[in-house]
Amino acid sequence: MFTANQFRAKAAEYAELLKNTDNPREIKEFQRSKQSFSQLAHNEDWLAANFDKIIDSQEGGKSADHRTVAEIEEHILRCLGAALIMQWNTIPTKLQRELFDTAGSLGELLKTATLRGQIARFLHDHKDVESSSDRAEGEAIGS
């Protein structure tokens, strides 16, 4: 899980990259990434400042969950990620590419190629999980 400071550091990395390129495509991409990471940092700050209010309002003032904000967010991200993978084959190809590019840019700047390779292998290894479980379920229902 990233912290606000880590998002700010990523935004700063992209700001530095912007200074060292004249390529219009790279400029656009670096600006987009810088803005995205800056916004994520802002969101993290807001969540940290208002988290207790959000939980209390959803649970009627009774917070039985004693995990930290980061632990809860990590759990939420894992659930969302699993749901995304389960539906991957139904997502339009253009959106798949955008999600892949975004996920690949979330790692350490100098290790993005490695991360992208790991993500690609993971998606390839799990590409038929949903469709095979649907087939098995359909076969069981048809029996």
Buried (B, 14 or more C-beta within 10 A) or exposed (E): BBBBEBBBBBBEBBBEBBEEEEEEEEEEBBBEBBEBBBEBBEEBBEBEEEBEEEBEEEEEEEEEEEEEBEEBBEEEEEEEEEEEBEEBBEEEEEEBEEBBBEBBBBBEEEEBEEBBEBBEEEBEEEEEEBEEEEEEEEEEEEE
